[in-house]
Amino acid sequence: MADTLLRINSGGISKDEAGKTLASISEVELSLAEQRLLERGVSPAQLQGLCKVHLQVLDKQAEDLLAATEPGHPLHTLVSEHRMILGFLDSLEEAAGVIERTPAWVSEDEALKDALYAVRDVAYHLVETEKHHAREEKALFPAMEERGITGPTRTMRLEHADLWPHKETLNDLAQNANPETYAEVRDEIVAHAVYIVGNLREHIMKENSILYPAAYQAIVYNAAWEDIKRKCDEIGYCCFTPVF
């Protein structure tokens, strides 16, 4: 299976064949195969291309996971937060488009003002997502790694670390943007927004479709989930976490 994943990742297998192959294996099997590739020296970054095909097959996993878990379950909360974050990304994408099409500040341009307000609001919430990532890294991931699933968690940690400076910079730029600085920061705002939208969407889909289902299959005892929930409560939740 590990060699097949390499061929899929490199484009050596047709899209249809890749979809059939990925649909035929479980998330745990996929996670373990990815882990074997990492142990053979394939970098987490090199595996990122695999997800584009896999996501088309497993997009409905998030819905299935919500149906399988009760409100308050760690996975139910994480998936629900992902729904909120995806909404923020939609707003950010739309606002970045307005800013990109507006090269200079126009005081009477209400669309531009609304776009900058939207970027500020979304940037604030994206910084808040660090609490979401902290619960994954300090509560969920260790439980998965204790059960032998280490490759996917390594990849997700890498992506968390990669996204953080972009979110932090976008927040700083957005909060300080004004008529005097607009021309100077406009291109940077757009660049960071575009990077975050593309990469965070893909990251969320990988977690919804691969990581979380693998965790649900591998962590089978209620006591383990109760321990994960306790750790999540200690870490805390985002300002946008749904209240159950």
Secondary structure, 3 states (H helix, E strand, C coil): CHHHHHHHHHCCCCHHHHHHHHHCCCHHHHHHHHHHHHHCCCCHHHHCCHHHHHHHHHCCHHHHHHHHCCCCCHHHHHHHHHHHHHHHHHHHHHHHHHHHCCCCCCCCCHHHHHHHHHHHHHHHHHHHHHHHHHHHHHHHHHHHHHCCCCHHHHHHHHHHHHHHHHHHHHHHHHHHCCCCCHHHHHHHHHHHHHHHHHHHHHHHHHHHHHHHHHHHHHCCCHHHHHHHHHHHHHHCCCCCCCCC
